[in-house]
Amino acid sequence: MSVVIAKKNNMENFNTHKWFKKQYLEEANIEEIRSPQTDFTRSQLVPRMEGMVNKETYKRFIDSLDNLLDDWYMEGFEKDDVIEFMRVIIPSN
């Protein structure tokens, strides 16, 4: 019963207009912000970094990160919040 009430409360607190506006702005800005050089650099960086680590360790990392992101997004945090959090916890060189 309490699960049903919690889900109902979450749905009542969900702002549909805000969610669709956020989605629209994210999709609109992606094409405007991207440049060919940025896409090329990122497209080369990810496979290079993935190839340098143990595949099992990397898979566990991605799975753990997915779980954390699900929890944070359900609590209302946004991608920018997560990126800022990562900047704080990852030591600089």
N, C-alpha and C positions, 0 to 999 in steps of 0.2 A: 504494500500500500504506500509506504513512504517513497519508494522509487517512482511510483506514478505521480505522486505529489511533487517530487523534485523535478521530474521531467516537465510537468505542467508549469511549474514556476519558471523553469529555464525558457520554455516557449513563450511565456507571458513577458519575460524580460528581453526577449530577442527582438531587436529593432530591424525589421525587414528593409525599411527604406535605407538605413545606414549601411547595411550589408550590401545591397545592390549598388548603392552609390560608390562604395569602396571598390567593389568588383569592377564597375565601369571605369573608375579613374585608374585603377591598376592596369587594365587592359588598354586604355587609351594612351597612357604614358609609356608603356613598354615600347611601342613602335617609335615614339618621338625621342626617347632617351637613347635607345640603342644606336650604336654606330658599327660599321663593319669591323673596325679594328678591335673594339671591345668584344664583339661576338667571337672573333677569331681567337683572341687572347684567352678568353674564358673556355672556348671549345678545346683549346690545346692544354690548358692548365688542369682541368678536371681529369682527363685520362692519364696525364702524366703523374699527378699526385696519387690517383687510385692505383697505378701500376707500381708505385714505390712501397706499398704497404702489404702486409699479410692479408690475403683475401678474407679469411675467417674473422680476423680482428676488425677489418673494415666493415664487414657485414654486421657484426655485433654493434659496432659504433652507429651505423646507419639505422639499425632497428631500435637502438636505445634513443637515438635522436628523434626518430619518428614518434616514439611513445611520449617523450618529453614535449614535443611540439603539439601533439594532440591534447595533452593536459593543459599546456599553457594557452593554446587557442581557445579551448573550452572555458578557460577562466577569463577570457577577454583580452589577453595580450595579443599584440599584432606583430607582424614580421619585423618591423623596425625595433620593437622592444627586444625581440630575441637577438637581433644583430647587435644592438647596443650591449646586451648582457654578455654576448660572446666576446665583444671587444674588451669588456672589463675582466673577464675570467681568463682569457688567453694572454699569457705574458708576451710582452714585446721582446724583440730580439736585441 
